[in-house]
Amino acid sequence: METRLKKWGNGTGLLLKKELLQEIGAAIGDVLDVQVKNGTIVLTPKFRHRSLKERAEEYGGELNLISEIDWGEPTGSEVW
């Protein structure tokens, strides 16, 4: 796959196709780690914690909480 470097403000931009981003598991807004190894630019998606909303979307937007959890009686100075 070929792409072209373009002027972007005072820097340089690189256009990456959607299919390429999907292949590496990246999306618009993600942070990529950029390294140069043996004269080659290597882009790697950085780990990102997903929000509760993003996690719930994997289950149709529902968290399906079954019931409350009883953690027992207070044992220290915590307040219930």
C-alpha positions as CSV (number, residue, x, y, z in Angstrom):
1,M,0.0,0.0,0.0
2,E,1.3,3.4,-0.9
3,T,0.6,6.8,0.7
4,R,1.9,10.3,0.4
5,L,3.4,12.7,3.0
6,K,1.5,16.0,3.0
7,K,2.1,19.4,4.6
8,W,-0.1,19.7,7.7
9,G,0.3,23.1,9.4
10,N,4.0,23.4,10.4
11,G,4.4,19.6,10.3
12,T,3.9,16.7,8.0
13,G,0.8,14.4,7.8
14,L,0.6,10.8,6.7
15,L,-2.8,9.5,5.5
16,L,-3.5,5.9,6.6
17,K,-6.5,4.0,5.1
18,K,-9.3,2.7,7.3
19,E,-8.5,-0.9,6.4
20,L,-4.9,-0.5,7.5
21,L,-6.0,0.9,10.9
22,Q,-8.4,-1.9,11.4
23,E,-5.7,-4.4,10.7
24,I,-3.6,-3.1,13.6
25,G,-6.5,-2.5,15.8
26,A,-6.3,1.3,15.8
27,A,-9.0,3.9,15.3
28,I,-9.2,7.7,14.8
29,G,-8.1,9.5,18.0
30,D,-5.9,6.6,19.2
31,V,-2.3,7.3,20.3
32,L,0.4,5.5,18.3
33,D,4.0,4.9,19.5
34,V,6.4,5.9,16.7
35,Q,9.9,4.4,16.5
36,V,12.6,4.2,13.9
37,K,14.3,0.8,13.7
38,N,17.0,0.2,11.1
39,G,15.8,3.1,9.0
40,T,12.2,2.0,9.1
41,I,9.3,3.9,10.8
42,V,7.3,1.5,13.0
43,L,3.9,2.6,14.3
44,T,2.4,0.7,17.2
45,P,-1.0,1.4,18.9
46,K,-0.5,2.2,22.5
47,F,-2.6,0.4,25.1
48,R,-5.7,2.4,26.0
49,H,-8.2,1.6,28.7
50,R,-11.7,1.5,27.4
51,S,-14.5,3.4,29.0
52,L,-17.4,1.7,30.8
53,K,-19.7,2.7,27.9
54,E,-17.3,1.1,25.3
55,R,-17.1,-2.1,27.4
56,A,-20.9,-2.2,27.7
57,E,-21.3,-1.9,23.9
58,E,-19.7,-5.3,23.6
59,Y,-22.8,-6.7,25.4
60,G,-25.4,-4.7,23.4
61,G,-25.1,-1.6,25.6
62,E,-26.3,-3.5,28.7
63,L,-24.2,-4.4,31.7
64,N,-26.7,-7.0,32.9
65,L,-25.9,-6.7,36.6
66,I,-27.5,-9.7,38.3
67,S,-27.7,-8.5,41.8
68,E,-26.0,-6.5,44.6
69,I,-22.9,-8.0,46.1
70,D,-22.7,-8.3,49.9
71,W,-19.1,-7.4,51.0
72,G,-19.8,-8.2,54.6
73,E,-19.7,-6.0,57.7
74,P,-17.3,-3.1,58.0
75,T,-14.1,-4.2,59.7
76,G,-12.1,-0.9,59.9
77,S,-12.8,2.7,59.8
78,E,-14.8,2.7,56.6
79,V,-18.3,4.2,56.6
80,W,-21.3,2.5,54.9
